[in-house]
Amino acid sequence: MGVVPHQLFASAAAHYARFRSGYPRQDVVALADRLRLDGSRIVLDVGCGSGQLSLPLADRAGTVIAIDPVPEMLTLGQQAAQAAGVGNIVWLQGDASQLERIVPPGAHAAIFAASFHWTDRPTVAQTLDRLLDATGAIVTINDDLDDAEQPDWVPAITEVRHGYLGTGHASEIERFTCPADDHATVLGHSPFSVIETLTWQWERQLTVDEVVGLQFTYSVSTPALFGDRAHAFAEDVRAAVLELHPSERVTEPFRLEVLIATRPTTHQLPDGFRGTSGGPGDPRSAYREDPRNGLRDDGVGLDLDQQCRVDQSTDLEYRGGRADDAEDLPVYLPHLPPTADVGDEHAGADDVLQPGTGLLEGDRDPA
Ligand SMILES: C[S@@+](CC[C@H](N)C(=O)[O-])C[C@H]1O[C@@H](n2cnc3c(N)ncnc32)[C@H](O)[C@@H]1O
């Protein structure tokens, strides 16, 4: 019988809410900044689980629409939100294939935290091209640790698990968790082909009980897979970890890859300026990957948020903050007044930047 991603986590919900790590608040805030979340926008958290990301995101969104196929996950997420006094999350049962039916158009971001691999990724990206607003982003968040970087108790537990479940089930699941094309490749061929990569890294301390509970949160070792052998598996995991760590405490390391995928620029820039998409690894990515900015061959750029010119011709380093953060972009030329003409021989006198619209005055119909 094939793996059905929707159903895999049904028996894991209670353990998931209790034992699975959340995300560092400062990283979620930095992501919110990068997405320009200002407390008014709609954000989709697709495959939200029990709300690990939905709750911290809600601080910076107008509404988070948290979507998961597993009702138990949603109930636990809702309870956590209530306990935390968070009131701007809408919890929706459904899966990524139903997005167009269950969410209204106009959201600014669709975030897939540890969930994009469970979806039909190319189709989902096409759907989101119809649903997300003009500057919207798909964000994927996924574990990025190599096997060699895992702590010793991880392979020890894998061996115990194989003793119970064999290796066949895990390899079937790996078709989803380790797909042939990585997320960046899939997104690179989608309408959201401009990709910025962030890394989130942290660690946490776990007791042996917590390590045991954590096992039942994974798709390869949910309680349902063990049936009435779950208790015996738990005892064997405990023994394996204690043998390596008699102190009963271990460290769980995390390194996550966060991809922020946006559409290439489509707005009209003045003559001589072109879209700035630099692609992954471009050190000026924060500026260049904003589709509303433009760059000229001599290095002079337009920043549509700031209504100013940016001199990129010198050897400048853009350190990945928001394009409108003067500290991250110390090289702005003095700001021009809001109606100032940024033009020269390349940009005509009518080319006045219109904040937030991606349009220039000169692009408009004079009527
Ligand atoms: C590993 S959990 C991630 C939960 C949470 N986002 C987090 O970061 O901890 C994966 C979640 O994706 C959900 N899921 C599985 N298939 C899905 C699909 N096709 N569409 C949407 N969600 C799906 C599962 O029910 C599960 O809650």
Ligand as a Chemical Component Dictionary entry (heavy atoms), coordinates in Angstrom:
data_LIG
# 
_chem_comp.id                   LIG 
_chem_comp.type                 NON-POLYMER 
_chem_comp.pdbx_formal_charge   0 
_chem_comp.three_letter_code    LIG 
# 
loop_
_chem_comp_atom.comp_id 
_chem_comp_atom.atom_id 
_chem_comp_atom.alt_atom_id 
_chem_comp_atom.type_symbol 
_chem_comp_atom.charge 
_chem_comp_atom.model_Cartn_x 
_chem_comp_atom.model_Cartn_y 
_chem_comp_atom.model_Cartn_z 
_chem_comp_atom.pdbx_ordinal 
LIG C1  C1  C 0  6.354  17.605 9.437  1  
LIG S1  S1  S 1  4.776  18.303 9.677  2  
LIG C2  C2  C 0  5.138  20.068 9.720  3  
LIG C3  C3  C 0  4.237  20.808 10.680 4  
LIG C4  C4  C 0  4.616  22.265 10.926 5  
LIG N1  N1  N 0  4.510  23.047 9.715  6  
LIG C5  C5  C 0  6.010  22.381 11.475 7  
LIG O1  O1  O 0  6.795  23.145 10.906 8  
LIG O2  O2  O -1 6.338  21.775 12.480 9  
LIG C6  C6  C 0  4.047  18.119 8.098  10 
LIG C7  C7  C 0  2.582  18.529 8.097  11 
LIG O3  O3  O 0  2.149  18.554 6.737  12 
LIG C8  C8  C 0  0.840  18.023 6.674  13 
LIG N2  N2  N 0  0.618  17.532 5.303  14 
LIG C9  C9  C 0  0.872  16.321 4.770  15 
LIG N3  N3  N 0  0.514  16.286 3.486  16 
LIG C10 C10 C 0  0.029  17.492 3.174  17 
LIG C11 C11 C 0  -0.505 18.085 1.994  18 
LIG N4  N4  N 0  -0.586 17.398 0.855  19 
LIG N5  N5  N 0  -0.919 19.362 2.038  20 
LIG C12 C12 C 0  -0.835 20.073 3.189  21 
LIG N6  N6  N 0  -0.332 19.581 4.337  22 
LIG C13 C13 C 0  0.099  18.319 4.337  23 
LIG C14 C14 C 0  0.835  16.932 7.726  24 
LIG O4  O4  O 0  -0.468 16.603 8.161  25 
LIG C15 C15 C 0  1.700  17.551 8.811  26 
LIG O5  O5  O 0  0.929  18.202 9.788  27 
# 
loop_
_chem_comp_bond.comp_id 
_chem_comp_bond.atom_id_1 
_chem_comp_bond.atom_id_2 
_chem_comp_bond.value_order 
_chem_comp_bond.pdbx_ordinal 
LIG C1  S1  SING 1  
LIG S1  C2  SING 2  
LIG S1  C6  SING 3  
LIG C2  C3  SING 4  
LIG C3  C4  SING 5  
LIG C4  N1  SING 6  
LIG C4  C5  SING 7  
LIG C5  O1  DOUB 8  
LIG C5  O2  SING 9  
LIG C6  C7  SING 10 
LIG C7  O3  SING 11 
LIG C7  C15 SING 12 
LIG O3  C8  SING 13 
LIG C8  N2  SING 14 
LIG C8  C14 SING 15 
LIG N2  C9  SING 16 
LIG N2  C13 SING 17 
LIG C9  N3  DOUB 18 
LIG N3  C10 SING 19 
LIG C10 C11 SING 20 
LIG C10 C13 DOUB 21 
LIG C11 N4  SING 22 
LIG C11 N5  DOUB 23 
LIG N5  C12 SING 24 
LIG C12 N6  DOUB 25 
LIG N6  C13 SING 26 
LIG C14 O4  SING 27 
LIG C14 C15 SING 28 
LIG C15 O5  SING 29 
# 
